[in-house]
């Protein structure tokens, strides 16, 4: 069998200056295990400024790194026949609309029944790609669109688009509090210093930029449309919590439900019972990896977020009617 390779061309960001080559690659290419990255470095399949280095050699930042990655089947993740909402499918990519409650790939506490398990059942050839071709992720309780590459060539092209920030990802969110206008949140994000499960705004974190605009204001909440310039873990949730407008239902970064004075019984019940963070990946736009034409997909708000918006709107109308 002919061995397949995927070439990654990377630029070492300045915030990784002083880090060992193997540690930096683990940060830049998290889809591969550290042991596999070290094997490729020692085999000469990783070059830094066209030179072969040792795993322990230190980087200065700004270097051009080329990694020739061997595509090996991941036999640790088993195919499972789980329902998939496939929005689009062709020979090069798959677009899925992920429901709430579905983990993207196996990890601690979620060994199976993930999107990756479902994709391997849907298309067994994905076993030869990193994480079955999954290029980015959504939190377990975030709904919406994800792109999956079906070939090594498509994976390479789409990874470069992600790194170059050429893939547009637009989200819909419902926040606590009334926001006066849209704007940009430009605050670095890193791992929380004491709680390793959470992320936080940190001066020594990685660059994170979130753009947003107001869609609709309610008495104590705001629906916003969000565009990501970067894609850090929990970025939207952390950024909106930082500006004191956490997402509705966010048990990790939010607080108790905010109830406007005189809230309707329906709104009280809806806010107290909303089971997750109110976040949905609504639009995905990219250059198709085969024909290089711009393509776009949209996913409507899921039923639980639609219902919450409707109840928020009804509450605002009821409050307005009581004043007239």
Secondary structure, 3 states (H helix, E strand, C coil): CCCCEEEEEEECCHHHCCCEHHHHHHHHCCCCCHHHHHHHHHCCCEEECCECCCCCCECCCCCEEEEEEECCCCCCCCCCCCCCCEEEECCCEEEEEECCCCCCCCECCECCCCHHHHHHHHCHHHHHCHHHHECCCCCCCCEEEEEEECCHHHHHHHHHHHHCCCCEEEEEEEEECCCCCCEEEECCEEECCCCCCCEEECCCCECCEEEEEEEEECCCEEEEEEEECCCCCCHHHHHHHHCCCCECCCCCCCCCCCCCCCCCHHHHHHHHHCCCCCEEEEEEEEECCCCCCEEEEECCCCHHHHHHHHHHHHHHHHHHHHHC
